[in-house]
Amino acid sequence: MASLSGSATGILARAIGHRLEAYKVRHMEITAVVATAYGGPEVLSIIESSVGEPEPGQVLVDVRAAGTNPVDYKLYSGTYGDDPSKLPLRLGLEAAGVVRSVGGDAEGPSGPIRPGDEVIVFHASGAYASAILASAKEVLAKPSALTFEEASGLMLTGTTAVHALRATGVSAGATVVVHGAAGGVGLMAVQLAVADGARVIATAASAQHDLLRSFGAEPVLYGEGLLERIRALAPDGVDAAIDLIGTDEASDVSVALVADRRRVVTIVAFGRAAQLGIQAIGGGPGADPGTEIRAAARLELVRRAEAGALRVIVAATFPLAEAAEAHRELARGHTHGKIVLVP
């Protein structure tokens, strides 16, 4: 085989260099979290990857914060299957950040999107990253009243709460019991229901009662005697119940309190929902995903947060590199509010 001359070698090296520089212009190096196997948080790893420039209808966002959710660890725990072809699995459904660039005339639910805009990205794919390439349809204006950390936790919990309240027909004058009211979805449901004129009885650990009172709820301690405590608070009855924790206690107390089982909903206890004839919503087996309700709720949530009528409680923040520890904390289920990753 003939060897290249020195001049030919130089020309080839320059050509490769030019192509590499062109690639770097079109692609940005990022850090992201992936699950390399199915299992517990120990399977999470940090990788270096790249994203290209946005095509028409796409937006490239520098992530300032990414919200964590129980569904994130369920995706790699095997709860929803363990197809090895999906590995490594990028994680994260919601983030908040600043638009770096847009492809063409990108327009999202909030209107035209421009570089420099502060935004929320939801329903995202791979939001646990230093930057994310998303469809403009997933990008909404960040409420100025919220920090990036708060904004990153607004959408999934908020849309779930709206869906639960719509499904149970909660409106002004209704009395609703919210089980697990100090969690991310619970705090959203409490605020939304109270703002709409409902009476909210909120089950939670005693340490969270002051926070729930500050949002206008009437807190009650879960555990033995819960049914009697709620009946003492609401002798005229309860109209609806929302189960956000999935315990047998939550299901049994709910059906004992609410005469119309169609006004009892769970986002966790899918098996018991089928047994008891109550509603199940979300991503579980037989559950109503509420796609249209949740999509329509996004702008409502932005509007309420922008007006200062809806708060996001951030329980803890972790660096992106400590995603595994954040998920261990998330899996314990004892935090109030959102756990957030910060690149």
C-alpha positions as CSV (number, residue, x, y, z in Angstrom):
1,M,0.0,0.0,0.0
2,A,1.4,3.4,-1.0
3,S,2.0,5.8,1.9
4,L,0.8,9.4,1.8
5,S,3.4,12.1,1.1
6,G,4.0,14.8,3.7
7,S,2.0,17.4,1.9
8,A,-0.9,15.0,1.4
9,T,-0.8,14.1,5.0
10,G,-1.0,17.8,5.9
11,I,-3.9,18.4,3.6
12,L,-5.8,15.4,5.1
13,A,-5.1,16.6,8.6
14,R,-6.4,20.0,7.9
15,A,-9.5,18.6,6.2
16,I,-10.2,16.4,9.3
17,G,-9.6,19.5,11.5
18,H,-12.0,21.6,9.6
19,R,-14.7,18.9,9.7
20,L,-14.1,18.5,13.5
21,E,-14.5,22.3,14.0
22,A,-17.6,22.3,11.9
23,Y,-19.0,19.4,14.0
24,K,-18.2,21.3,17.2
25,V,-20.1,24.4,15.9
26,R,-23.2,22.2,15.2
27,H,-22.9,20.1,18.3
28,M,-22.6,21.1,22.0
29,E,-21.1,18.8,24.6
30,I,-23.4,18.2,27.6
31,T,-23.5,16.2,30.8
32,A,-26.5,13.9,31.4
33,V,-27.7,11.2,33.8
34,V,-28.5,7.8,32.4
35,A,-29.6,4.4,33.9
36,T,-27.1,1.9,32.6
37,A,-29.1,-1.1,33.8
38,Y,-32.4,-1.9,35.6
39,G,-32.3,-1.7,39.4
40,G,-31.9,0.8,42.2
41,P,-30.3,4.2,42.2
42,E,-26.8,2.6,42.0
43,V,-27.4,2.0,38.3
44,L,-27.4,5.8,37.6
45,S,-24.3,7.3,35.9
46,I,-23.1,10.6,34.6
47,I,-22.1,10.6,30.9
48,E,-20.8,13.1,28.5
49,S,-22.9,13.5,25.4
50,S,-23.7,16.0,22.7
51,V,-26.7,17.8,21.2
52,G,-27.0,19.3,17.8
53,E,-28.4,22.6,16.8
54,P,-32.2,22.8,16.8
55,E,-34.1,22.0,13.7
56,P,-37.3,23.9,12.7
57,G,-39.8,23.5,15.6
58,Q,-37.1,22.6,18.1
59,V,-35.5,24.6,21.0
60,L,-32.1,24.1,22.7
61,V,-32.3,25.0,26.4
62,D,-29.5,25.4,28.9
63,V,-30.9,23.6,32.0
64,R,-30.7,25.5,35.3
65,A,-32.7,22.9,37.3
66,A,-34.5,19.6,36.6
67,G,-37.4,18.3,38.7
68,T,-37.4,14.7,39.9
69,N,-40.5,12.6,40.2
70,P,-41.3,9.1,41.4
71,V,-42.0,8.0,37.8
72,D,-38.4,8.7,37.0
73,Y,-37.1,5.9,39.2
74,K,-40.0,3.6,38.3
75,L,-38.7,3.8,34.7
76,Y,-35.4,2.1,35.5
77,S,-36.5,0.0,38.5
78,G,-38.3,-2.4,36.2
79,T,-41.8,-1.3,37.3
80,Y,-42.7,-0.6,33.7
81,G,-40.6,-3.3,32.1
82,D,-36.9,-4.1,31.6
83,D,-36.3,-4.0,27.9
84,P,-32.5,-4.0,27.5
85,S,-32.8,-2.3,24.1
86,K,-33.8,0.9,25.9
87,L,-30.5,1.1,27.8
88,P,-28.8,3.3,28.5
89,L,-32.0,5.2,29.6
90,R,-32.0,9.0,29.7
91,L,-34.0,10.3,32.6
92,G,-36.1,13.4,33.5
93,L,-39.4,14.7,32.4
94,E,-39.3,18.4,33.4
95,A,-36.7,21.2,33.6
96,A,-36.4,24.9,33.7
97,G,-33.7,27.0,32.0
98,V,-32.7,29.6,29.4
99,V,-33.1,29.2,25.7
100,R,-29.8,29.0,23.9
101,S,-31.1,28.8,20.3
102,V,-34.2,28.0,18.3
103,G,-34.8,26.3,15.0
104,G,-36.7,28.6,12.6
105,D,-39.8,30.4,14.0
106,A,-40.3,28.3,17.1
107,E,-43.6,28.8,18.9
108,G,-44.8,27.1,22.0
109,P,-48.0,27.1,24.1
110,S,-47.0,30.5,25.5
111,G,-46.2,32.0,22.1
112,P,-43.0,32.7,20.1
113,I,-39.7,31.4,21.7
114,R,-36.5,33.4,21.4
115,P,-32.9,32.9,22.6
116,G,-32.5,34.2,26.1
117,D,-36.1,33.4,27.2
118,E,-36.5,31.8,30.6
119,V,-38.6,28.7,30.1
120,I,-40.0,25.4,31.4
121,V,-39.6,22.3,29.4
122,F,-42.3,19.6,29.9
123,H,-43.1,16.8,28.9
124,A,-39.4,16.4,28.2
125,S,-37.2,13.5,27.4
126,G,-33.8,13.4,29.2
127,A,-34.2,16.5,31.3
128,Y,-31.5,15.4,33.8
129,A,-28.8,17.2,31.7
130,S,-26.9,20.4,31.4
131,A,-28.8,21.1,28.2
132,I,-31.8,19.7,26.4
133,L,-33.1,19.7,22.9
134,A,-36.9,19.8,22.9
135,S,-39.9,20.3,20.7
136,A,-41.2,23.9,20.9
137,K,-44.6,22.3,21.9
138,E,-43.0,21.3,25.2
139,V,-41.6,24.8,26.0
140,L,-43.5,27.3,28.1
141,A,-42.7,30.7,29.6
142,K,-41.3,30.4,33.1
143,P,-43.3,32.4,35.6
144,S,-41.2,35.2,36.8
145,A,-42.4,34.7,40.4
146,L,-40.7,31.3,40.5
147,T,-37.0,30.5,40.7
148,F,-35.5,28.0,38.3
149,E,-35.6,25.4,41.0
150,E,-39.2,26.0,41.8
151,A,-40.2,26.2,38.1
152,S,-38.6,22.9,37.3
153,G,-41.1,21.2,39.7
154,L,-44.3,23.0,38.6
155,M,-45.6,21.0,35.7
156,L,-45.8,17.2,36.5
157,T,-47.2,17.7,40.0
158,G,-49.4,20.5,38.9
159,T,-50.9,18.8,35.9
160,T,-51.5,15.6,38.0
161,A,-53.2,17.7,40.7
162,V,-55.5,19.4,38.1
163,H,-56.4,16.0,36.6
164,A,-57.2,14.6,40.0
165,L,-59.4,17.5,40.9
166,R,-61.2,17.5,37.6
167,A,-61.7,13.7,37.8
168,T,-63.4,14.0,41.2
169,G,-65.4,17.1,40.3
170,V,-64.0,19.2,43.1
171,S,-65.3,22.8,42.9
172,A,-66.4,25.6,45.2
173,G,-68.3,24.4,48.3
174,A,-67.0,20.8,48.0
175,T,-65.2,19.0,50.8
176,V,-62.3,16.9,49.6
177,V,-59.8,14.7,51.5
178,V,-56.3,14.7,50.1
179,H,-54.2,11.7,51.2
180,G,-50.4,12.5,51.2
181,A,-51.1,16.2,51.0
182,A,-47.5,17.2,51.9
183,G,-45.9,15.6,48.8
184,G,-45.4,17.4,45.5
185,V,-48.8,16.6,44.0
186,G,-50.5,17.0,47.3
187,L,-49.3,20.5,47.9
188,M,-50.5,21.4,44.4
189,A,-53.9,19.8,44.9
190,V,-54.4,21.6,48.2
191,Q,-53.5,25.1,46.8
192,L,-55.7,24.6,43.6
193,A,-58.7,23.3,45.5
194,V,-58.6,26.0,48.2
195,A,-58.2,28.7,45.6
196,D,-61.3,27.4,43.8
197,G,-63.3,27.5,47.0
198,A,-63.2,23.9,48.2
199,R,-62.7,22.8,51.8
200,V,-59.6,20.6,52.0
201,I,-58.9,18.0,54.7
202,A,-55.3,17.0,54.3
203,T,-53.7,13.9,55.7
204,A,-50.0,14.2,56.6
205,A,-47.4,13.7,59.3
206,S,-47.7,16.2,62.1
207,A,-44.5,17.9,61.1
208,Q,-46.2,19.1,57.9
209,H,-49.4,20.4,59.5
210,D,-48.3,24.1,59.8
211,L,-47.3,24.2,56.2
212,L,-50.7,22.8,55.1
213,R,-52.5,25.2,57.4
214,S,-50.7,28.1,55.7
215,F,-52.2,26.9,52.4
216,G,-55.7,26.9,53.8
217,A,-56.1,23.2,54.4
218,E,-57.2,21.4,57.6
219,P,-54.5,18.9,58.4
220,V,-55.1,15.6,60.1
221,L,-52.6,12.9,61.2
222,Y,-52.8,9.7,59.2
223,G,-52.6,6.3,60.9
224,E,-54.9,4.4,63.3
225,G,-58.2,6.3,63.9
226,L,-57.9,8.3,60.7
227,L,-61.5,7.6,59.6
228,E,-62.9,8.8,63.0
229,R,-60.7,11.9,62.9
230,I,-62.0,13.0,59.5
231,R,-65.6,12.3,60.4
232,A,-65.2,14.5,63.5
233,L,-63.9,17.3,61.2
234,A,-66.6,16.8,58.6
235,P,-69.8,15.5,60.3
236,D,-71.8,16.5,57.2
237,G,-69.8,14.2,55.0
238,V,-67.1,14.3,52.4
239,D,-67.7,14.8,48.7
240,A,-64.5,13.5,47.2
241,A,-61.1,11.9,48.0
242,I,-57.7,11.9,46.3
243,D,-55.2,9.2,47.1
244,L,-51.6,10.2,46.4
245,I,-49.8,7.6,48.6
246,G,-51.4,4.3,47.6
247,T,-51.8,2.7,51.1
248,D,-54.7,0.5,52.0
249,E,-55.6,3.0,54.7
250,A,-56.1,5.7,52.1
251,S,-58.3,3.6,49.8
252,D,-60.4,2.1,52.6
253,V,-60.9,5.5,54.4
254,S,-61.8,7.1,51.1
255,V,-64.5,4.6,50.1
256,A,-65.9,4.7,53.7
257,L,-66.2,8.5,53.5
258,V,-67.4,9.2,49.9
259,A,-70.7,7.8,48.8
260,D,-70.1,8.1,45.1
261,R,-67.0,6.0,44.3
262,R,-66.6,7.7,41.0
263,R,-65.4,10.7,43.1
264,V,-62.5,8.8,44.6
265,V,-59.3,8.8,42.6
266,T,-55.8,7.3,43.1
267,I,-52.6,7.9,41.3
268,V,-50.8,4.9,42.9
269,A,-53.1,2.1,44.0
270,F,-54.1,0.8,40.5
271,G,-54.9,-2.8,41.7
272,R,-57.1,-1.6,44.5
273,A,-58.8,0.9,42.2
274,A,-60.1,-2.0,40.1
275,Q,-61.2,-3.9,43.2
276,L,-63.0,-1.0,44.7
277,G,-64.5,0.6,41.6
278,I,-62.7,3.9,42.1
279,Q,-60.9,6.0,39.5
280,A,-57.2,5.5,38.6
281,I,-55.3,8.2,36.7
282,G,-51.8,8.5,35.4
283,G,-49.5,6.0,33.8
284,G,-50.4,2.8,35.6
285,P,-52.3,-0.2,34.2
286,G,-55.9,0.6,33.4
287,A,-55.4,4.3,34.4
288,D,-56.8,7.3,32.6
289,P,-53.7,9.3,31.3
290,G,-55.8,12.5,31.0
291,T,-53.7,13.7,28.1
292,E,-56.0,16.5,27.1
293,I,-56.8,17.7,30.6
294,R,-53.1,17.8,31.5
295,A,-52.0,19.6,28.3
296,A,-54.7,22.2,28.8
297,A,-53.6,22.7,32.5
298,R,-50.1,23.9,31.6
299,L,-51.0,27.5,30.8
300,E,-53.4,27.6,33.8
301,L,-50.5,26.6,36.1
302,V,-48.2,29.2,34.5
303,R,-50.8,31.9,34.9
304,R,-51.5,31.1,38.6
305,A,-47.8,30.9,39.4
306,E,-47.1,34.2,37.6
307,A,-49.9,35.8,39.7
308,G,-48.3,34.5,42.9
309,A,-51.3,32.3,43.5
310,L,-49.4,29.0,43.3
311,R,-46.2,28.1,45.1
312,V,-43.8,25.2,44.5
313,I,-42.1,24.0,47.7
314,V,-38.6,22.7,47.1
315,A,-37.7,20.2,49.7
316,A,-34.0,19.7,48.7
317,T,-31.6,20.3,45.8
318,F,-28.8,18.0,44.7
319,P,-26.0,18.5,42.1
320,L,-26.7,16.6,38.8
321,A,-23.8,14.3,39.7
322,E,-25.6,13.2,42.9
323,A,-28.8,12.0,41.1
324,A,-28.5,8.6,42.7
325,E,-28.6,10.1,46.2
326,A,-31.5,12.4,45.2
327,H,-33.4,9.3,44.0
328,R,-32.7,7.5,47.3
329,E,-34.3,10.5,49.1
330,L,-37.2,10.5,46.6
331,A,-37.9,6.8,47.1
332,R,-38.1,7.2,50.9
333,G,-41.3,9.2,50.3
334,H,-41.0,11.3,53.4
335,T,-40.1,14.7,51.9
336,H,-42.5,17.6,51.5
337,G,-42.4,19.3,48.2
338,K,-40.0,18.7,45.3
339,I,-36.5,17.3,45.0
340,V,-34.5,19.1,42.4
341,L,-31.3,18.5,40.5
342,V,-29.0,21.4,39.6
343,P,-26.4,21.0,36.7
